[in-house]
Amino acid sequence: MDKLEATEAARLAPRGETWRTVADGHKKSVRAIQERARQKRLRYLLYTNLVILAYLGKRLLEGHPVAFGLPHLGADAMLWLFPVILIVMMGGVLLLPLASGRSPHIKFSPEEIGIGFADVRGIDNVLEEVTRTLQIFLTYKSFRDELGGNPRRGILFEGRPGTGKTHLAKAMAAEAGVPFFFVSAPAFPSMWHGMTAMKIRRFFKTLKKAARKHGGAIGFIEEIDAVGASRGGGVDASTEYGGGASSVLRMVSPGSEGMVNELLVQLQSFDSPLLGGRIRNWFVDIANLLMRPEHRFKKSPPDYSNVLIVGATNRAEALDAALLRPGRFDRTLYFDLPSRSGRRELIDYFLTRRAHTAEMDREDLREELASMTLGYSPAMLEHVLDEALVWSIRDGRRALTWRDVQQARLSEEIGLAQPVAYTERERRLIATHEAGHATAAYLCAKERKLEVLSIIKRRQALGLLAHSDLEERFTKTKSELESTLKVALAGMAAEEIFFGESGTGPSSDLAAATALVAQMVGLYGMGDSLVSYDAVNNGGHSAPNIVAKVLSTDAGKNEVDGILKSHKDQIAYLIEINRHLVEALRDALIDHEELLGDEILSVLRKAGAAHPNRHPVTAGA
């Protein structure tokens, strides 16, 4: 009961020193096995050396001491040496396939890993479950012998790339103090028949051997779907070529089925007897053939192999169902993208390890960075900060700034800046267009935060307005979607107001606005009808996306067109009566080409203060 109480206290206590104290208590049985293995190795070394010393002493007493030097081959060595070398070479060629059957793993000792649970941030819900699994893994003797439970054999990490699956597995091995065996599943397949299954068997054999020596071992199989894909299933894929379509059924090959079968067998054969145990049991079986049933010898059961298999994949639906049953991969843990609080925790962790100016220590900037990186994985977030360091080095500085972070984020999301020589009229047109977007966002979308306003070309975009939610949101109301629609149409409206006509620039805005309105009408029930076009799978309106389904009918097309025109008229009126804001942003963009959040707001507030009799009018006014 003391161990159970300690485990519960560790679960309720915050992560940190309390966990490490509990982990040290859990490691007692593992460390005892490691100590027994160490003493066994010392005894083996001692007995071997004693035998060698005894033999050397005997030779010395007999007057025939051992002489060291090159062997004497004799005068006829050339007659037999060449055939022997040839036979050895031929044998090596014949045994080459066996050499390719070794396990492709890489072994890491706990001291080599260098990370622990303190370095795992942003996934506290997964970390808590992993901690419980690790506690059972460490106290497997008590869990089995005293409580009668079966420790978890394997856990599956599922999630998008870069969400920390490998990172957490390495931290598990470091905290447990046992060897960590990393293997990439695509390294198992071999060109030689039967060698793939041999590689898998040798990997698990290595795990069991390490578990006996160190009290436990953790095996991590990266991209396990490469060897654990569903058996006998097919994927129907159709590809269009000109006017027709070609349907291809991709079946799992017999070789792939063999890999899955071998993996299934090995996941349940941890407790199979070792070679010494099998030989001993063989002799017992021979002796028992001559004895009465009540007098027969008892065979010793195999020792429990304390092995934990961790599989990682971002395609769990492709795995064979037999892998996911209890006794193999007992628990599936999903690694989701970090929430806003998780991203903030990651930002604090990453910045403590990177040179940055005092500006980046501001709470508001770190909160803003956490807000604007919605959808970022931990790996993406770390990469952006690394790229920010690169930008600072390019500028001759040795510490990243807020502007460096923004430059890195824009480069990753949209692309590198491609300065082009705009004509004067085109430069003013693009600046007016982007200023119209920013003014509409400032007046209509109060729940949005202006981040970057630019007229620097990136990929296909001649300019851009980057804005994000003030708070992390997972749903949108109709009024919020309408505000987003007005922001999308504001660039076109600004061009018509200031230049009398619009150009080709608003094409991407119209595409985004049309898609948004089509979703409002055909998916969210925000139009004249509550019918969901998404419910149509077969029939006259079974297009591949919701926009095509809505626009395939005259009624849907007319409704979408009417909503677009209505909101364009509303935002055009709003820009007309607040054109001083557009002009101020336009002039600032022409001078500086790019403005960040506080700079955008500063321009808008100064323009508003310069026209005290013209108060901003929102869309709802």
N, C-alpha and C positions, 0 to 999 in steps of 0.2 A: 504493500500500500504506500510505502514511502516513495517508491519510484513513480507510482501513478500520480501522487500529489505533487512531486517535483515536476513531472511533465505538465500537469495542469497549470502550475505556477508559471512555468516557462511560456505557456501559451498566452496567459493573461498579462504577463509582464511585457513592457516595451522591449523592442529589439535592442541589444547592446550587451553590456557586461553581464546582465542576468542570464541571457542566453548562453554566453560563453561559460559561465559557472555551471549551468545545468549540463551543457555539452561535455564538460570535463568529467562530470559525474557519470554521464552515459558512456563515456569512452573507457571506463574501467575494465570491462570485459574484453574490449578490443585490444587494449594495451596489455592485458594479461596474456592474450594469445600471442601478441607480438613479442613479448618477453620470453615466452616458452619457445617460440621459434628461434629467437636469438641464441638462447642457451643451447638449443639442439644443434644449431650450426657450429657453435664453439666446441661442443663435445665431439662432433664429427671431425672438425679440423684437428682437435687434439689427438683423437684415436688414429687418424690417418698419418699424422706426423710421427706418432709413436711407432707405428709399424715401419715407416720409412727409416726412422733413426735406428730401429732395432736391426733392420736389414743392413744398413750401412755399417753399423757397429760390428755385426757378425763378419762382414767382408774384411773389415779392418783387422779384427782379431785373427782371422785366418791368413792374413798376409796378402790378400788380394783386394786392395782398395779399388773403389770405382774410379776409373779414369775417364776424363772428359775430353772430347775431341771429335773429329769427323770419322765416320765409319770407314772401314777398309773394305772395298767392294771386290777386290781380287782381280786377277789378270783377265778373267773371262767375263767381266762385267758387261762389255759391249755386246756380248752374245744374247744376254737375257734382259738387259736394261731397256732397250728400245721396245721389245714386245710388251713388257710390263707397262711402260708409259702409254703405249698405244691402247692397251686394254683399259687402263684407267681413264683415258680420254673418251673412249667409246662408252664406258660406263657412265661417265659424267654427262654425256649427251643424252643417254637413255634416261637418266634420272633427273634431267632438267625439268620435266613437268612437276615432279615432286617438290622441287625447289620453289616453284611458283605457287605452291599450295600453303605457304606460311600465312599466318594471320597478318592483315595489313594495318594493325592497330599502332597507335603511338601511346606510349606509357608516360604518365606524368606522376611524380611523387607529390605529396601535399606541399612540400617545401618549394617545389618548382612553380606551383600555380600562382601564388602570390595575391589572390583575392579571396574575400570571404563574404559573409552575408552583409557586412557593413558596406560593401561595395555594390550591393544590389539595391537599386532605387526605382521607385515608380511602379512596382508590381507587388505591393504589400499583401494583397489577397492571395496571390500565388505563393509568395514567400512563406506565408503562414502554413499553408498546406504542405509545402515542401519540408518545412521545419518539423512538422508532425511525422512525416514519412521518415525523415532522417533520425528522429528520436527512436522510432521503432526499429530502424535498421541497426542502430548502435546497441540497443538493448534487446537484441533478438533472442538471447538465451532466456532472459526473464519472460519475454513475451511468449515464447514457445513453451518453456518448461513449467513456469509458474502459473501463467494465465491461460495456456492452452490455445493461443491464437496462432495464426499463420501470417508471418510478416509479408509485406508486399514484395512481390518479385520484380515488378517493373512498373514504371509510370511513363506516360506518353505526354510529351510537350507539344502542343499544337498551337500554331499562331503564325502570323505574317513574318516575313524575313525581317531581321533586325530588332525583334521585340525582346531579346535577352534570353533565349532558350539555352544556347551554349554557355553563355555567361553564368547563368544560374546553376547549370550542371557542374561547371568547374568549381563554383563556390561551394556546392554541396560536398564535393570530394575534399576540398581544403578544410572545411569545417569538421568533416568526419575523421580526417587524419588517416585515410586509406588511399591506396593507389587509384588513379583515374585513368581509364583506358579509352582513348578517343579513336573512333573509326568512322570513316565516311562510307556509307552503304554502297555507293557506286564502285568502291574499290574491291568489293567481294567478287563480282563476276570475273571469270577467267576464260581464256581461249581454249584451255585444255578440258576435256570431258572429265567431270567428277571433281575438278579442283575447286569449283565454287563452293560446293558443299564442304569440302575439306577445309577451306579458309574459314567458313563459319564455325565448324567444329573446333578448329584450333583456337579461334578467338574465345570461345566459351571455355575451352580447356585452360587457356591462359588465365582467364578470370577466376576459375575455381582454384587454380594453383596459387594465385596471389591472395585469394581469400583465406586459404589455409595458413599462409605465412603471416598475414597482416591482420587477420580477424575480420576482414571484409574487403570488398572491391566494388568499384562503381564502373560500369561499362556504358559509354555514351555512343549511340548509333545515330549519326547525323544523316538526315534525309532518308529515314528508314523506309519510306514508300518505294525506294528504288529496289528493295529486296522483299518488301512485304505487301506488294500490290495484290489486289483481290484475284483469286485464282479462277480461271475459266470464264471471266467476264470480258466483255468487249465494249468498246466505245465507238458509237456510230458518229462519224464525222462526215459532213457533206460540204463540198467545195464547189463553187460555181466556176465554170469555164465558158465564157461567152454566153450562149443562150441556154446551156444545159447545166445540170448539176451532177457531180460524181459522188456517190456514196461509198465510203470505205469503212469496213468493219475491222478494227484493230483488236486482235485477240492476244491474250497473254500467252507467250510461247511456253512450250513444255519445260524449257530451261528455267524460265521464271517461276513456274510452278514448283520446280525442284528446290529453288532457293527458299520459297515460302515454306515448303514442307520441312526443310532442314531447320529453318528458323523456329518453326513451331515445336519441333522435337527438342531442340536445344533449350528452349525456354522452359521445358518441363523436365529436363534431365540433369538439373544441378546436383541432385542427391545420388546420382549413380555412383557405384563403388569405384574406387581408384584401382590401378593395376595391382598394387600389393593386396588390397582387400579382395579383389577377384581371385587372385592366386590362392590366398588363404581359404576363401570360401570353396574353391575347387577341391582342395585337399579335404575340407570338412565333408563335402558331398561324397567323396570317395570313401572316407571312413564311415559315414553314416549308412552306406550301402551294406555294410557288414554288421550293423548293430540293430537291436530291437528299437522300435519307435520311441519307447519311454526312456531309452538310454542314449539317444542320439545327441550329438553336440549341437549347440546353438550357433548359428552364424551371426557375426557381428553386423549390425545395421550400418549403412553408410553414414559418414559424418555430414552434418548440415553445412552446405556451402553458403556463406553469407554474402550473396551477390545481388546487387541491385542494378537492373538494366534501365537506362533512361533512353527513350527514343524521341527523336525530334522530327517534325514534319510540318509543312504548311498545307498538306493535302491529306488530312486524316480520313476523308470520305473515300479515298482510293485504297485504304488498307483492307486487308482480308479480315472478315468478321471474326475468324478464329483467334486472331492476334489480340483482340480487344476483350476477350472474355476473362472473367476472374481466374487468377492463377498465372496469367501471363502479364498483360499490361492491365493492372488492377484499377488504375486511376488515370483519367485523361484531364490534363490541366490546360486551359486555354489562355494563351498570352495575348491579351488584347492591347490595342494602342493605349498609351498612358492617358489618364485624365488630366485636367488642367493642374490639379494639385500634384499629380505624379510628374508632370512635365516641369513644374516649378522645382520639385525636389531634385530632378535630374539636372536642371540648369545650375542649381546651387552646387551640386556635386561636381559637375564638369568644370565650372568656373574656378573652383578652388584649386584645380590642377592646371590651369592655363593662365598665362600672364594677361592681365586686363587692367584698364585704368580704373580710377576711383569712381568714375561715372557709372561703370557696370555694377557697382555695389548698391546702387539706388534700388529701393524696393519697388518703386513704380515701374522702372524699366524692366526689371526681372519679371514682374507680374505681366507687363505688356508682352514680353517675349513669350511667356507661357501661354498667353491668350492667342497670339498670332500664329502659334505653331500647332494648331489643332490638326490632328491627323498625322503628326510626326511620330515615327518610332524612336526609341532611344538611340539607335544607331544613326538615324537621320539627324537627330538633334545634336549629337556629338560631332557629326560630320560638318554641320553648319558652323559650329564654333571653331573647328579646325580650319575651315575655309576662311573664317573671319580673321584668324591669325595670319593666314596667307596674305589676305588683303592688307593687313597692317604692315607686314614685312615688305610688301611691294611699295608701300608709302614711306619706307625707311623708319618705321617704328617697331618697337619690341613688345607692345601690349595692344590688345584689341580694344576697340571702342564700339559704341552703339552703332555708329554709321558703318563700321566694318561688318557688324552682324547683319545689318539690313542689306548691305551689298551682297554678302554671302547668301542670304536667304533668297534674294531676287535672282541671283545667278543660278541657284539650284532649282527654283520653282519655274522660272520663266526662261532663263538663259543668260549668257554673257551679253553685256552691253556692246552694241555695234554702232558706234558713232557714224552717222551719215550726214552729208551736206544737204540739208533741206533748203529749198528756196525760201525767200522771206515770207511770201504769202502762205506757203505750205507750213512753215514753222508756226505762224500765227494761227492757222487753221487747226493744227494739231493741238496747240496750247489751249485754244478756245474750247475744243472738243473735250479735252481732259479736265479743264476747269469747270465745264458744265457738269461732268460726272461728279466732281468733288463738291460743287455747290449743292447739287441735288442730295448727295449723301449727307451733307452738313445740315440741310434744312428738313429733309424728309425722314432719313433713317437715323433717328436719335439713338437707337440701340446699337449702331455700328461705330467703330473707331477708325478714323482715317490714319493710315500707316505710311504709305508712299504715294507720291504724285510725280509722274515723270513723263518727259517727252523724248527720252532716249530709246532708240530702237533696240528691241530684244526679240530675236527670232522674227515672227511675223507681225508682232505688235509694234506699231510706231510710237505708242505711248501707253500709259497704264495708270490706273488708280487701284491701289491695294487697300482693302478695308476688311475688318473682321468684327465679330461680335464682341461687345464689352464683356459679356459673360458667356461661359460655355453653354451652348444650347443644343438640344437634340430635336426640338420641334419648332415649327414656325406657325404664326397666326396668319390669317388672310391679310390683315393690314400690313404686317411685316413683309409678306411676299409682294404686296402692291408697292411698298416703298422700294424694295429691290428692283421692281419693274421700272419705276420712275427713274432710278439711278441709271439703269441700262439705257433708257431712251433719252436721257438728258444730253448726251453728247450730240446726237442728231438734232435735237431741238436747239441747242446752242449754236450749231453751225448755221441753221436756217435763220435764226434771229440776227446774228452778227454778219453773215455773209449773203443772206438772201436765198441760199440753197444749200443742200447737203451734198457731200461727195461720197466716195466709196469707203471711207473710213468706218462708218457705222455698221458695216456688214456683219461683223462678228457680234456686235451689240444686238442687232435684230435677230440673229440666230439664237442667242441666249435668251432674249425676251420672248421669242416665239415658243421655245421649249418650255420656259417657265409658265407661260399662260396655258399652253396645252396640258401641262401637268395640273394646273389649277382647275381646268375645265373637265379633263377626262380622268383624273386620278384622285384629286382632293375634294371633289364635290363643291367647289367654290364658284361654279358657273350657274347657268339657268337650270341645269339638270343634276340630279344626284347619281346618275348612272355612271358606273366606273368602267371605262374602256379597258382597263387592265384585266377585267374578268373575262374578256373575249379571248379565247384560245384558238378557235376554229371558226371559219365563216368569212364573210365578206370584209370584216374589219379586223382581221388577225395579223396585222402588220407586226414587224419585229420589235417596234418600240412604241411608246405611248403617243409620241408626237405624230407619227404616221397614222396611228389609229384615229386620233382626233381629227386630223386634217383630211382624212379620206372621205369624210361626209361634208356636204355643203353646209349643213347646220353648224357643225363643229368649226369649220373654217371661218364662217361668217362671225361666229361668236368670238373666236380668237382674234380676228381682225378688228372687231368692234372694241374689245377690251384694250388692244394695243393702241388704237387711235384715240380712245378716250383718255388713257393715261399719258399719252404723248401731248395731248392738248393741255392737260392739267400741269405737266411739268414745264411746258413752254410758257404758260402764263406765270408760273412761279419764277422762272428764270428771267422773264421780262421785267418783273417788278423788283428783282434782286440782281440786276445786271451789273451793279457796281461790285458785287462779290466775284462774279465771273471775270470781270475786267482786272480786278486786283490779282486774282490767281493766275490769269493769263500772263500779265506783265511779269509776275514773279517767276513763272516757268520759263519765259523767254530769257530772263536774266540768268537764272541758276540751273535750268534744265531739270532739276530734280529737287523735290522738297520732301522732308520727313514729317512725321506726325505733328510734333509741336510747331514746326515751321509752317505747316499748312494752317493750323488753327490760329497762329499769330497773324498771318496775312489776312485771314477772314475777319478776325476781331478788329484789326486796325481799319479795315475797309468799312466794317459796320460802325465803328466809332467816328469815322470821317463823314458819315451820312446819318446823323442822329435822327433826322426826320423820316428816315426810310427804314422802318423796322422789318426784320425778316418775317416773311409770311410763310407758314408751313402749308403742307398740302391739305391739311384738314381744315384750314381757316376759310 
